[in-house]
Structures are given as C-alpha cells and as structure tokens.
Amino acid sequence: MEDILGEIFRGFLRVIGYILAEIFFWTICYWLGWPICKLFSFGRYPKTTDIIYFGEKGRSGFWCAATGLIVIIVLSLFFLGAFG
C-alpha cells in the first residue's frame, strides 16, 4: 500500500513541477525576456515569424525565456540586498 501511495504522490509532484515549469518559464519568463531581447538586438531578434515551440525556431523562444529568468534572478537578488 505504501508503494502505491508513494508512486501516486511522486506522479502528482511531477505533474505540479511540469505545470509550474510551463507556466513560469515559458509564459512569465518568455514575455519578460521578449522585450529585452528586442531592445538589445534593435528589433531583429526574435523575428515575428518565430514560434516558441516548433522546429528550429524554438531556439529564439528559449533565449527569450532564459533572458527573462536571468532578469527575475537579478531583480530578486537586488531586492533581497545581495548587491548592497
């Protein structure tokens, strides 16, 4: 019985982690990083034809999301007093 409940709990945590990663990284971080990438590349990156999840164009979605994540980490450290 403990094994069954352990597997159910592990699966539940995996689903919660997947949902948080999708919502946080691919939505919040992407839309925070997108204008920053546009600003620093003078509007050339990412192109308007780039789609986040499909094919070779997926790389630009990742870099926008990674830029947003870096901004969130730096702002968090700044407000927590790590730079002061």
JOBEL-V194380 format. One record per run of one state. SS is the DSSP state (@ for helix, = for strand, . for the rest). FROM is the first residue (numbers start at 1). LEN is the number of residues. If there is no record, write none. Layout:
SS;FROM;LEN + SS;FROM;LEN
This chain:
.;1;1 + @;2;39 + .;41;14 + @;55;25 + .;80;5
